[in-house]
């Protein structure tokens, strides 16, 4: 029997250690429901100089500019699309209704709850700048979830310890420095405006410190060592509470405060908690928060899956292992909460903090494969909550079942979009994720919990497929936009990935019917056996869709989505040799600079199922900007999108498939890795995918 992996050694060798301020790679602490991101000081002391917003965000903190009901879905005039003899409306056209269209895209948006940083004074009385910090060292202990930041200011040492409570929205801060007792070091707490007003196609809005009149901060219930603030803006509000070991709170301006030490101690303990308007929060001490963090993260790393590449000859093994370990940390912080995550998690707002349901599988499916199914279930449960809205969307368009939206808010309301409302590949995701949960917990409780989202998702899929009498087959679209989004909806028929996903989803739904004691649905069975064949080009590779003239000249940008038909999915409609040719053509001809972070692991999954282990590793480590993983483990895409968690989640799914295999892969060890001895793969706690 193989020796068990030394998990402490595995995790600890990849602790991020920063020797300077890495302006694109800040560190975070969090718990899936709340996260706090810091600069090199361990707090948010120099946010203006960072190229990544330093967020303090929660799952409950949302705001609508001007109030929740300023505009409603019914205020948007839908654009009709010809759909096999009838018109189906989609919210795709902003012309003439820009104000309502963009307000509904931008609202509600996730709030930046506070900015908490150090105020450092130099000997001449001026305020220190980032470049005044010397002898910098910052370490994130992954095993404990604790950040320790050390630096000097004009020869005086400062040490800051930062952690987050694993079960509540509280951060603990401990500061050690002689600067505390000579009036040169304090803590600033500020509350920015959460207002968003723009008729632009922006993805996010920077923090706003100028709109003082759009929000209110009221200090209340103050004692010698604690205080709380009530925050209000339009229909929303929340509470911030702070307790400390030394000093007093002084108001600097309308929304800015400073915790000024008394000057009698060289240490300062501070705990700050956040709660929604209707929720009470009792702050714990710094030591209690730190102990809870250490206990939680030790258990997290000790349980679930682990993969160790330390015996490998391939010199890239250490980097791949680093990405895998850090991706587990980042997805646990940002993707394991009660809502599907936004693509930047709780780091900062992208697409106004809303989440994209076609990305949910990428964010969270890996949890089940890595023995952490409970982390997936927390956000999967949300589909049960919004089921009535999904029913209404389907019904309004003349379909059965539940149609899942794309870019949505916590209530499940879809944002207007020229693309998003016409996507369909998010539709089978709840079926796939529910099946992963069932395979982890194959019992009646799981069946009853998710039966409605599985069966109602499938009911929509069946009603969306159209019978082509002449060809004796079922087709998808038009109108439809495939996962490769640069195709016009009215000119797209039978996208490759979606055809395979339709068959997969309906077959899994039939399995659920059987487990529930129900008879197979004959319509679903007919669709599965008569769905259109995957479209193939004249030179024998899979196309993005049937009407695509040439997927590798006119349409070799964005996502090579045809690869997903084998890899993400078992590929029952796929000819393996055609897919092998497709994979190799994609590798050589695709414009990879236009791809996204999850495209690299998607290609690796395809290669793994084709027994192309060398290609699988090459894809995971391809030297491309959008396949960059910073010191903090975040997957970079471009300026403004400096963290992209679908890349992290996709990497973890690919590694699980490559290391543990899939149904039908047999007993071969690490079937998705090279079998030439260059890779030594030790794994524990992983599960096979279908």
CORPELIN-V442947 format. One record per residue. N is the residue number from 1. RES is the residue in three letters. SS is DSSP state (a for helix, b for strand, c for the rest). NEAR is the number of other ideal C-beta (glycine too) atoms within 8 Angstrom. D_CENTER is the distance of its C-alpha to the mean C-alpha in whole Angstrom. Layout:
# CORPELIN-V442947
n: [N & N]
res: [RES & RES]
ss: [SS & SS]
near: [NEAR & NEAR]
d_center: [D_CENTER & D_CENTER]
This chain:
# CORPELIN-V442947
n: [1 & 2 & 3 & 4 & 5 & 6 & 7 & 8 & 9 & 10 & 11 & 12 & 13 & 14 & 15 & 16 & 17 & 18 & 19 & 20 & 21 & 22 & 23 & 24 & 25 & 26 & 27 & 28 & 29 & 30 & 31 & 32 & 33 & 34 & 35 & 36 & 37 & 38 & 39 & 40 & 41 & 42 & 43 & 44 & 45 & 46 & 47 & 48 & 49 & 50 & 51 & 52 & 53 & 54 & 55 & 56 & 57 & 58 & 59 & 60 & 61 & 62 & 63 & 64 & 65 & 66 & 67 & 68 & 69 & 70 & 71 & 72 & 73 & 74 & 75 & 76 & 77 & 78 & 79 & 80 & 81 & 82 & 83 & 84 & 85 & 86 & 87 & 88 & 89 & 90 & 91 & 92 & 93 & 94 & 95 & 96 & 97 & 98 & 99 & 100 & 101 & 102 & 103 & 104 & 105 & 106 & 107 & 108 & 109 & 110 & 111 & 112 & 113 & 114 & 115 & 116 & 117 & 118 & 119 & 120 & 121 & 122 & 123 & 124 & 125 & 126 & 127 & 128 & 129 & 130 & 131 & 132 & 133 & 134 & 135 & 136 & 137 & 138 & 139 & 140 & 141 & 142 & 143 & 144 & 145 & 146 & 147 & 148 & 149 & 150 & 151 & 152 & 153 & 154 & 155 & 156 & 157 & 158 & 159 & 160 & 161 & 162 & 163 & 164 & 165 & 166 & 167 & 168 & 169 & 170 & 171 & 172 & 173 & 174 & 175 & 176 & 177 & 178 & 179 & 180 & 181 & 182 & 183 & 184 & 185 & 186 & 187 & 188 & 189 & 190 & 191 & 192 & 193 & 194 & 195 & 196 & 197 & 198 & 199 & 200 & 201 & 202 & 203 & 204 & 205 & 206 & 207 & 208 & 209 & 210 & 211 & 212 & 213 & 214 & 215 & 216 & 217 & 218 & 219 & 220 & 221 & 222 & 223 & 224 & 225 & 226 & 227 & 228 & 229 & 230 & 231 & 232 & 233 & 234 & 235 & 236 & 237 & 238 & 239 & 240 & 241 & 242 & 243 & 244 & 245 & 246 & 247 & 248 & 249 & 250 & 251 & 252 & 253 & 254 & 255 & 256 & 257 & 258 & 259 & 260 & 261 & 262 & 263 & 264 & 265 & 266 & 267 & 268 & 269 & 270 & 271 & 272 & 273 & 274 & 275 & 276 & 277 & 278 & 279 & 280 & 281 & 282 & 283 & 284 & 285 & 286 & 287 & 288 & 289 & 290 & 291 & 292 & 293 & 294 & 295 & 296 & 297 & 298 & 299 & 300 & 301 & 302 & 303 & 304 & 305 & 306 & 307 & 308 & 309 & 310 & 311 & 312 & 313 & 314 & 315 & 316 & 317 & 318 & 319 & 320 & 321 & 322 & 323 & 324 & 325 & 326 & 327 & 328 & 329 & 330 & 331 & 332 & 333 & 334 & 335 & 336 & 337 & 338 & 339 & 340 & 341 & 342 & 343 & 344 & 345 & 346 & 347 & 348 & 349 & 350 & 351 & 352 & 353 & 354 & 355 & 356 & 357 & 358 & 359 & 360 & 361 & 362 & 363 & 364 & 365 & 366 & 367 & 368 & 369 & 370 & 371 & 372 & 373 & 374 & 375 & 376 & 377 & 378 & 379 & 380 & 381 & 382 & 383 & 384 & 385 & 386 & 387 & 388 & 389 & 390 & 391 & 392 & 393 & 394 & 395 & 396 & 397 & 398 & 399 & 400 & 401 & 402 & 403 & 404 & 405 & 406 & 407 & 408 & 409 & 410 & 411 & 412 & 413 & 414 & 415 & 416 & 417 & 418 & 419 & 420 & 421 & 422 & 423 & 424 & 425 & 426 & 427 & 428 & 429 & 430 & 431 & 432 & 433 & 434 & 435 & 436 & 437 & 438 & 439 & 440 & 441 & 442 & 443 & 444 & 445 & 446 & 447 & 448 & 449 & 450 & 451 & 452 & 453 & 454 & 455 & 456 & 457 & 458 & 459 & 460 & 461 & 462 & 463 & 464 & 465 & 466 & 467 & 468 & 469 & 470 & 471 & 472 & 473 & 474 & 475 & 476 & 477 & 478 & 479 & 480 & 481 & 482 & 483 & 484 & 485 & 486 & 487 & 488 & 489 & 490 & 491 & 492 & 493 & 494 & 495 & 496 & 497 & 498 & 499 & 500 & 501 & 502 & 503 & 504 & 505 & 506 & 507 & 508 & 509 & 510 & 511 & 512 & 513 & 514 & 515 & 516 & 517 & 518 & 519 & 520 & 521 & 522 & 523 & 524 & 525 & 526 & 527 & 528 & 529 & 530 & 531 & 532 & 533 & 534 & 535 & 536 & 537 & 538 & 539 & 540 & 541 & 542 & 543 & 544 & 545 & 546 & 547 & 548 & 549 & 550 & 551 & 552 & 553 & 554 & 555 & 556 & 557 & 558 & 559 & 560 & 561 & 562 & 563 & 564 & 565 & 566 & 567 & 568 & 569 & 570 & 571 & 572 & 573 & 574 & 575 & 576 & 577 & 578 & 579 & 580 & 581 & 582 & 583 & 584 & 585 & 586 & 587 & 588 & 589 & 590 & 591 & 592 & 593 & 594 & 595 & 596 & 597 & 598 & 599 & 600 & 601 & 602 & 603 & 604 & 605 & 606 & 607 & 608 & 609 & 610 & 611 & 612 & 613 & 614 & 615 & 616 & 617 & 618 & 619 & 620 & 621 & 622 & 623 & 624 & 625 & 626 & 627 & 628 & 629 & 630 & 631 & 632 & 633 & 634 & 635 & 636 & 637 & 638 & 639 & 640 & 641 & 642 & 643 & 644 & 645 & 646 & 647 & 648 & 649 & 650 & 651 & 652 & 653 & 654 & 655 & 656 & 657 & 658 & 659 & 660 & 661 & 662 & 663 & 664 & 665 & 666 & 667 & 668 & 669 & 670 & 671 & 672 & 673 & 674 & 675 & 676 & 677 & 678 & 679 & 680 & 681 & 682 & 683 & 684 & 685 & 686 & 687 & 688 & 689 & 690]
res: [UNK & UNK & UNK & UNK & UNK & UNK & UNK & UNK & UNK & UNK & UNK & UNK & UNK & UNK & UNK & UNK & UNK & UNK & UNK & UNK & UNK & UNK & UNK & UNK & UNK & UNK & UNK & UNK & UNK & UNK & UNK & UNK & UNK & UNK & UNK & UNK & UNK & UNK & UNK & UNK & UNK & UNK & UNK & UNK & UNK & UNK & UNK & UNK & UNK & UNK & UNK & UNK & UNK & UNK & UNK & UNK & UNK & UNK & UNK & UNK & UNK & UNK & UNK & UNK & UNK & UNK & UNK & UNK & UNK & UNK & UNK & UNK & UNK & UNK & UNK & UNK & UNK & UNK & UNK & UNK & UNK & UNK & UNK & UNK & UNK & UNK & UNK & UNK & UNK & UNK & UNK & UNK & UNK & UNK & UNK & UNK & UNK & UNK & UNK & UNK & UNK & UNK & UNK & UNK & UNK & UNK & UNK & UNK & UNK & UNK & UNK & UNK & UNK & UNK & UNK & UNK & UNK & UNK & UNK & UNK & UNK & UNK & UNK & UNK & UNK & UNK & UNK & UNK & UNK & UNK & UNK & UNK & UNK & UNK & UNK & UNK & UNK & UNK & UNK & UNK & UNK & UNK & UNK & UNK & UNK & UNK & UNK & UNK & UNK & UNK & UNK & UNK & UNK & UNK & UNK & UNK & UNK & UNK & UNK & UNK & UNK & UNK & UNK & UNK & UNK & UNK & UNK & UNK & UNK & UNK & UNK & UNK & UNK & UNK & UNK & UNK & UNK & UNK & UNK & UNK & UNK & UNK & UNK & UNK & UNK & UNK & UNK & UNK & UNK & UNK & UNK & UNK & UNK & UNK & UNK & UNK & UNK & UNK & UNK & UNK & UNK & UNK & UNK & UNK & UNK & UNK & UNK & UNK & UNK & UNK & UNK & UNK & UNK & UNK & UNK & UNK & UNK & UNK & UNK & UNK & UNK & UNK & UNK & UNK & UNK & UNK & UNK & UNK & UNK & UNK & UNK & UNK & UNK & UNK & UNK & UNK & UNK & UNK & UNK & UNK & UNK & UNK & UNK & UNK & UNK & UNK & UNK & UNK & UNK & UNK & UNK & UNK & UNK & UNK & UNK & UNK & UNK & UNK & UNK & UNK & UNK & UNK & UNK & UNK & UNK & UNK & UNK & UNK & UNK & UNK & UNK & UNK & UNK & UNK & UNK & UNK & UNK & UNK & UNK & UNK & UNK & UNK & UNK & UNK & UNK & UNK & UNK & UNK & UNK & UNK & UNK & UNK & UNK & UNK & UNK & UNK & UNK & UNK & UNK & UNK & UNK & UNK & UNK & UNK & UNK & UNK & UNK & UNK & UNK & UNK & UNK & UNK & UNK & UNK & UNK & UNK & UNK & UNK & UNK & UNK & UNK & UNK & UNK & UNK & UNK & UNK & UNK & UNK & UNK & UNK & UNK & UNK & UNK & UNK & UNK & UNK & UNK & UNK & UNK & UNK & UNK & UNK & UNK & UNK & UNK & UNK & UNK & UNK & UNK & UNK & UNK & UNK & UNK & UNK & UNK & UNK & UNK & UNK & UNK & UNK & UNK & UNK & UNK & UNK & UNK & UNK & UNK & UNK & UNK & UNK & UNK & UNK & UNK & UNK & UNK & UNK & UNK & UNK & UNK & UNK & UNK & UNK & UNK & UNK & UNK & UNK & UNK & UNK & UNK & UNK & UNK & UNK & UNK & UNK & UNK & UNK & UNK & UNK & UNK & UNK & UNK & UNK & UNK & UNK & UNK & UNK & UNK & UNK & UNK & UNK & UNK & UNK & UNK & UNK & UNK & UNK & UNK & UNK & UNK & UNK & UNK & UNK & UNK & UNK & UNK & UNK & UNK & UNK & UNK & UNK & UNK & UNK & UNK & UNK & UNK & UNK & UNK & UNK & UNK & UNK & UNK & UNK & UNK & UNK & UNK & UNK & UNK & UNK & UNK & UNK & UNK & UNK & UNK & UNK & UNK & UNK & UNK & UNK & UNK & UNK & UNK & UNK & UNK & UNK & UNK & UNK & UNK & UNK & UNK & UNK & UNK & UNK & UNK & UNK & UNK & UNK & UNK & UNK & UNK & UNK & UNK & UNK & UNK & UNK & UNK & UNK & UNK & UNK & UNK & UNK & UNK & UNK & UNK & UNK & UNK & UNK & UNK & UNK & UNK & UNK & UNK & UNK & UNK & UNK & UNK & UNK & UNK & UNK & UNK & UNK & UNK & UNK & UNK & UNK & UNK & UNK & UNK & UNK & UNK & UNK & UNK & UNK & UNK & UNK & UNK & UNK & UNK & UNK & UNK & UNK & UNK & UNK & UNK & UNK & UNK & UNK & UNK & UNK & UNK & UNK & UNK & UNK & UNK & UNK & UNK & UNK & UNK & UNK & UNK & UNK & UNK & UNK & UNK & UNK & UNK & UNK & UNK & UNK & UNK & UNK & UNK & UNK & UNK & UNK & UNK & UNK & UNK & UNK & UNK & UNK & UNK & UNK & UNK & UNK & UNK & UNK & UNK & UNK & UNK & UNK & UNK & UNK & UNK & UNK & UNK & UNK & UNK & UNK & UNK & UNK & UNK & UNK & UNK & UNK & UNK & UNK & UNK & UNK & UNK & UNK & UNK & UNK & UNK & UNK & UNK & UNK & UNK & UNK & UNK & UNK & UNK & UNK & UNK & UNK & UNK & UNK & UNK & UNK & UNK & UNK & UNK & UNK & UNK & UNK & UNK & UNK & UNK & UNK & UNK & UNK & UNK & UNK & UNK & UNK & UNK & UNK & UNK & UNK & UNK & UNK & UNK & UNK & UNK & UNK & UNK & UNK & UNK & UNK & UNK & UNK & UNK & UNK & UNK & UNK & UNK & UNK & UNK & UNK & UNK & UNK & UNK & UNK & UNK & UNK & UNK & UNK & UNK & UNK & UNK & UNK & UNK & UNK & UNK & UNK & UNK & UNK & UNK & UNK & UNK & UNK & UNK & UNK & UNK & UNK & UNK & UNK & UNK & UNK & UNK & UNK]
ss: [c & c & c & c & c & c & a & a & a & a & a & a & c & c & c & c & b & b & c & c & c & c & c & c & c & c & b & b & b & b & c & c & c & b & b & b & b & b & c & c & c & c & c & c & c & c & a & a & a & c & c & c & c & c & c & b & b & b & c & c & c & b & b & c & c & c & c & c & c & c & c & c & a & a & a & c & c & c & b & b & b & b & c & c & c & c & b & b & b & b & c & c & c & c & c & c & c & a & a & a & a & a & a & a & a & a & c & c & b & b & c & c & c & c & b & b & b & b & b & b & b & c & c & c & c & c & b & c & c & a & a & a & b & b & b & b & b & b & b & b & b & c & c & c & c & b & b & b & b & b & b & b & b & c & c & b & b & b & b & b & b & b & b & b & c & c & c & c & c & b & b & b & b & b & b & b & b & a & a & a & a & a & c & c & b & b & b & b & b & b & c & c & b & c & c & c & c & c & c & c & c & c & c & c & c & c & c & b & c & c & c & a & a & a & c & b & b & b & b & b & b & b & b & c & c & b & b & b & b & b & b & b & b & c & c & b & b & b & b & b & b & b & b & b & c & c & c & b & b & b & b & b & b & c & c & b & b & b & b & b & c & c & c & c & c & c & b & b & b & b & b & b & b & b & b & b & c & c & c & c & c & c & c & c & c & a & a & a & a & a & a & a & a & a & a & a & a & a & a & a & a & a & c & c & c & b & b & b & c & c & c & c & c & c & c & c & a & a & a & a & a & a & a & a & a & a & a & a & a & a & a & a & a & a & c & c & c & c & c & c & c & c & c & c & c & c & c & c & c & c & a & a & a & c & b & b & a & a & a & a & a & a & a & a & a & a & a & a & a & c & c & c & a & a & a & a & a & a & a & a & a & a & a & a & a & c & a & a & a & a & a & a & a & a & a & a & c & c & c & c & c & c & c & c & c & c & b & b & c & c & c & c & c & b & c & c & c & c & c & a & a & a & b & c & c & c & c & c & a & a & a & a & a & a & a & a & a & a & a & a & c & c & c & a & a & a & a & a & a & a & a & a & a & a & a & a & a & a & a & a & a & a & a & a & c & b & b & b & c & c & c & c & b & b & b & c & c & c & c & c & b & c & c & c & c & c & c & c & a & a & a & c & c & c & c & a & a & a & a & a & a & a & a & a & a & a & a & a & a & a & a & a & a & a & a & c & c & c & c & c & c & a & a & a & a & a & a & a & a & a & b & c & c & c & c & b & c & c & c & c & c & b & c & c & c & c & c & c & c & c & c & c & c & c & c & c & c & c & c & c & a & a & a & a & a & c & c & c & c & c & c & c & c & c & c & a & a & a & a & a & a & a & a & a & a & a & a & a & a & c & c & a & a & a & c & c & a & a & a & a & a & a & a & a & a & a & a & a & a & c & c & c & a & a & a & a & a & a & a & a & c & c & c & c & a & a & a & b & b & c & c & c & c & c & b & b & c & b & c & c & b & c & c & c & a & a & a & a & a & a & a & a & a & a & a & a & a & a & a & a & c & b & c & c & c & c & c & c & c & c & c & c & c & c & c & c & c & c & c & c & c & b & b & b & c & c & c & c & b & c]
near: [2 & 4 & 4 & 5 & 9 & 6 & 9 & 8 & 7 & 14 & 12 & 10 & 6 & 11 & 11 & 13 & 7 & 14 & 5 & 6 & 12 & 11 & 8 & 9 & 12 & 11 & 12 & 14 & 15 & 12 & 13 & 13 & 10 & 14 & 16 & 13 & 14 & 16 & 16 & 15 & 14 & 13 & 13 & 12 & 10 & 13 & 12 & 4 & 8 & 13 & 6 & 13 & 12 & 13 & 12 & 13 & 15 & 11 & 10 & 8 & 12 & 12 & 12 & 13 & 14 & 6 & 7 & 7 & 5 & 9 & 9 & 5 & 8 & 4 & 8 & 11 & 6 & 7 & 9 & 7 & 13 & 9 & 9 & 5 & 3 & 7 & 7 & 10 & 10 & 10 & 13 & 10 & 9 & 9 & 5 & 5 & 11 & 9 & 8 & 10 & 13 & 13 & 12 & 13 & 11 & 12 & 14 & 10 & 16 & 12 & 12 & 14 & 12 & 11 & 14 & 14 & 13 & 13 & 11 & 13 & 11 & 12 & 5 & 4 & 5 & 6 & 7 & 9 & 6 & 9 & 4 & 10 & 12 & 7 & 7 & 12 & 10 & 14 & 10 & 10 & 11 & 14 & 10 & 10 & 12 & 13 & 15 & 12 & 14 & 11 & 13 & 10 & 14 & 7 & 4 & 10 & 10 & 16 & 10 & 16 & 14 & 16 & 15 & 16 & 14 & 10 & 6 & 9 & 11 & 14 & 14 & 20 & 17 & 12 & 16 & 9 & 11 & 8 & 12 & 14 & 9 & 7 & 6 & 10 & 12 & 10 & 14 & 14 & 14 & 11 & 13 & 10 & 12 & 14 & 10 & 10 & 4 & 8 & 5 & 5 & 3 & 7 & 7 & 10 & 10 & 5 & 9 & 10 & 7 & 5 & 8 & 8 & 4 & 10 & 14 & 7 & 10 & 7 & 10 & 8 & 6 & 8 & 6 & 4 & 6 & 12 & 11 & 12 & 13 & 10 & 13 & 8 & 12 & 10 & 5 & 12 & 8 & 13 & 14 & 14 & 13 & 15 & 9 & 12 & 8 & 11 & 10 & 7 & 12 & 8 & 7 & 7 & 5 & 5 & 10 & 11 & 12 & 12 & 16 & 10 & 14 & 8 & 7 & 6 & 10 & 7 & 10 & 15 & 14 & 15 & 16 & 14 & 14 & 15 & 10 & 8 & 7 & 3 & 8 & 4 & 12 & 5 & 12 & 11 & 10 & 12 & 8 & 9 & 16 & 13 & 8 & 12 & 17 & 11 & 9 & 12 & 13 & 10 & 8 & 9 & 13 & 6 & 8 & 9 & 12 & 11 & 12 & 11 & 13 & 10 & 6 & 10 & 8 & 9 & 5 & 8 & 12 & 9 & 8 & 12 & 14 & 11 & 12 & 12 & 13 & 15 & 14 & 10 & 10 & 16 & 17 & 12 & 15 & 16 & 18 & 13 & 11 & 9 & 9 & 10 & 14 & 12 & 13 & 12 & 13 & 14 & 14 & 13 & 15 & 12 & 11 & 14 & 11 & 12 & 12 & 13 & 13 & 11 & 12 & 14 & 11 & 12 & 14 & 18 & 14 & 12 & 14 & 14 & 16 & 14 & 10 & 13 & 12 & 7 & 12 & 15 & 9 & 11 & 16 & 13 & 10 & 11 & 11 & 10 & 7 & 11 & 12 & 6 & 11 & 15 & 11 & 8 & 12 & 14 & 8 & 7 & 9 & 6 & 10 & 7 & 15 & 13 & 12 & 12 & 15 & 14 & 13 & 14 & 10 & 8 & 7 & 12 & 9 & 13 & 12 & 11 & 11 & 6 & 9 & 12 & 12 & 12 & 14 & 10 & 14 & 13 & 12 & 13 & 13 & 13 & 14 & 13 & 15 & 14 & 13 & 14 & 15 & 13 & 8 & 9 & 8 & 6 & 6 & 5 & 7 & 12 & 12 & 7 & 8 & 14 & 10 & 8 & 14 & 15 & 12 & 13 & 17 & 15 & 11 & 15 & 14 & 14 & 10 & 11 & 12 & 8 & 6 & 10 & 5 & 4 & 7 & 6 & 10 & 12 & 11 & 15 & 11 & 11 & 13 & 13 & 12 & 16 & 12 & 13 & 10 & 6 & 14 & 6 & 12 & 8 & 7 & 16 & 9 & 13 & 17 & 16 & 16 & 14 & 15 & 17 & 13 & 14 & 13 & 14 & 15 & 14 & 10 & 13 & 15 & 13 & 9 & 15 & 12 & 9 & 8 & 8 & 4 & 6 & 4 & 9 & 11 & 6 & 7 & 13 & 10 & 9 & 14 & 11 & 6 & 8 & 12 & 13 & 5 & 13 & 12 & 8 & 11 & 3 & 4 & 7 & 13 & 14 & 13 & 12 & 14 & 8 & 7 & 13 & 5 & 9 & 13 & 11 & 6 & 7 & 13 & 10 & 7 & 8 & 10 & 12 & 13 & 16 & 16 & 14 & 18 & 14 & 16 & 8 & 11 & 9 & 12 & 8 & 10 & 12 & 5 & 9 & 6 & 12 & 16 & 10 & 10 & 12 & 15 & 8 & 10 & 13 & 10 & 6 & 7 & 11 & 7 & 9 & 7 & 6 & 13 & 11 & 13 & 12 & 12 & 17 & 14 & 16 & 16 & 17 & 17 & 14 & 15 & 16 & 12 & 12 & 6 & 10 & 15 & 7 & 13 & 16 & 15 & 8 & 13 & 14 & 10 & 9 & 4 & 10 & 8 & 17 & 12 & 8 & 12 & 11 & 7 & 13 & 14 & 14 & 15 & 14 & 11 & 8 & 5 & 7 & 12 & 12 & 12 & 15 & 18 & 14 & 17 & 17 & 17 & 15 & 15 & 15 & 15 & 16 & 11 & 15 & 16 & 16 & 13 & 10 & 10 & 10 & 7 & 5 & 8 & 6 & 3 & 7 & 5 & 10 & 12 & 15 & 12 & 9 & 5 & 4 & 5 & 7 & 14 & 8 & 13 & 11 & 12 & 8 & 9 & 13 & 11 & 9 & 10 & 8]
d_center: [37 & 34 & 34 & 31 & 28 & 28 & 25 & 26 & 27 & 24 & 22 & 24 & 25 & 21 & 21 & 20 & 24 & 24 & 28 & 27 & 25 & 22 & 21 & 18 & 17 & 17 & 16 & 14 & 15 & 14 & 13 & 10 & 12 & 13 & 13 & 16 & 15 & 19 & 21 & 24 & 26 & 23 & 23 & 22 & 26 & 25 & 22 & 24 & 25 & 21 & 19 & 16 & 16 & 17 & 15 & 16 & 14 & 13 & 12 & 16 & 17 & 17 & 20 & 22 & 25 & 28 & 27 & 25 & 28 & 29 & 28 & 27 & 26 & 29 & 30 & 29 & 31 & 30 & 30 & 32 & 32 & 34 & 33 & 36 & 39 & 37 & 35 & 31 & 30 & 26 & 25 & 25 & 28 & 28 & 31 & 33 & 31 & 29 & 29 & 27 & 25 & 23 & 23 & 22 & 19 & 18 & 19 & 18 & 16 & 14 & 17 & 17 & 19 & 21 & 22 & 24 & 26 & 29 & 32 & 34 & 38 & 40 & 44 & 45 & 43 & 40 & 37 & 35 & 33 & 30 & 33 & 35 & 33 & 34 & 34 & 30 & 28 & 25 & 24 & 21 & 22 & 19 & 22 & 22 & 19 & 22 & 22 & 25 & 26 & 30 & 32 & 35 & 37 & 40 & 41 & 39 & 37 & 34 & 31 & 28 & 26 & 23 & 21 & 19 & 20 & 18 & 20 & 20 & 19 & 21 & 22 & 25 & 26 & 30 & 31 & 35 & 37 & 40 & 39 & 38 & 42 & 43 & 41 & 39 & 36 & 34 & 31 & 30 & 27 & 27 & 25 & 24 & 25 & 22 & 24 & 22 & 25 & 25 & 26 & 24 & 21 & 19 & 15 & 16 & 19 & 20 & 21 & 24 & 27 & 30 & 30 & 31 & 33 & 30 & 29 & 31 & 31 & 33 & 34 & 36 & 37 & 37 & 39 & 40 & 37 & 35 & 34 & 31 & 30 & 30 & 27 & 28 & 27 & 28 & 27 & 25 & 25 & 24 & 26 & 26 & 28 & 29 & 32 & 33 & 36 & 38 & 39 & 38 & 36 & 37 & 36 & 36 & 35 & 34 & 31 & 31 & 32 & 33 & 34 & 37 & 38 & 42 & 43 & 44 & 42 & 40 & 37 & 34 & 32 & 29 & 27 & 25 & 23 & 22 & 22 & 22 & 26 & 27 & 26 & 28 & 27 & 29 & 28 & 29 & 30 & 29 & 30 & 29 & 25 & 25 & 27 & 24 & 22 & 24 & 25 & 21 & 20 & 23 & 22 & 19 & 20 & 23 & 22 & 20 & 20 & 21 & 22 & 24 & 26 & 28 & 31 & 30 & 32 & 30 & 29 & 26 & 25 & 24 & 22 & 20 & 20 & 19 & 16 & 15 & 16 & 14 & 11 & 12 & 12 & 9 & 7 & 10 & 10 & 6 & 5 & 9 & 10 & 12 & 10 & 7 & 5 & 5 & 4 & 6 & 5 & 8 & 10 & 11 & 11 & 11 & 12 & 14 & 11 & 11 & 8 & 9 & 10 & 11 & 8 & 7 & 10 & 8 & 5 & 8 & 11 & 12 & 12 & 16 & 17 & 17 & 19 & 16 & 16 & 16 & 13 & 12 & 15 & 14 & 11 & 14 & 16 & 15 & 16 & 20 & 20 & 19 & 22 & 25 & 23 & 22 & 25 & 27 & 25 & 26 & 30 & 30 & 29 & 32 & 30 & 30 & 27 & 23 & 22 & 18 & 17 & 14 & 13 & 14 & 14 & 15 & 18 & 17 & 19 & 18 & 18 & 21 & 20 & 22 & 20 & 17 & 20 & 22 & 19 & 19 & 17 & 15 & 18 & 18 & 15 & 16 & 19 & 18 & 15 & 18 & 20 & 18 & 19 & 23 & 23 & 22 & 24 & 27 & 29 & 30 & 27 & 24 & 26 & 27 & 24 & 22 & 25 & 25 & 21 & 22 & 26 & 25 & 22 & 25 & 28 & 26 & 25 & 29 & 30 & 28 & 30 & 33 & 36 & 38 & 42 & 43 & 41 & 40 & 37 & 34 & 32 & 28 & 29 & 30 & 28 & 25 & 22 & 21 & 17 & 19 & 19 & 23 & 25 & 27 & 27 & 30 & 31 & 28 & 30 & 28 & 25 & 25 & 22 & 22 & 26 & 25 & 22 & 24 & 27 & 24 & 23 & 26 & 28 & 25 & 26 & 30 & 29 & 28 & 31 & 33 & 32 & 32 & 36 & 35 & 37 & 35 & 35 & 37 & 35 & 32 & 34 & 36 & 33 & 32 & 35 & 36 & 32 & 33 & 33 & 30 & 31 & 33 & 34 & 38 & 37 & 36 & 32 & 29 & 28 & 25 & 28 & 31 & 32 & 31 & 34 & 32 & 29 & 29 & 31 & 30 & 27 & 26 & 23 & 19 & 18 & 21 & 20 & 23 & 22 & 19 & 22 & 23 & 21 & 18 & 21 & 24 & 26 & 29 & 30 & 29 & 32 & 31 & 34 & 32 & 29 & 30 & 32 & 29 & 26 & 29 & 30 & 26 & 26 & 29 & 29 & 25 & 24 & 22 & 21 & 20 & 17 & 14 & 12 & 11 & 15 & 16 & 15 & 16 & 20 & 20 & 20 & 22 & 24 & 24 & 25 & 28 & 29 & 28 & 27 & 28 & 26 & 23 & 23 & 24 & 21 & 19 & 21 & 22 & 23 & 21 & 19 & 16 & 16 & 16 & 15 & 16 & 18 & 15 & 13 & 11 & 11 & 13 & 14 & 16 & 18 & 16 & 12 & 13 & 9 & 7 & 4 & 6 & 9 & 8 & 8 & 10 & 13 & 13 & 14 & 16 & 18 & 18 & 20 & 22 & 23 & 24 & 24 & 24 & 27 & 30 & 29 & 32 & 32 & 32 & 30 & 27 & 28 & 25 & 26 & 30 & 33 & 35 & 34 & 32 & 29 & 30 & 27 & 27 & 25 & 24 & 23 & 21 & 22 & 22 & 21 & 23]
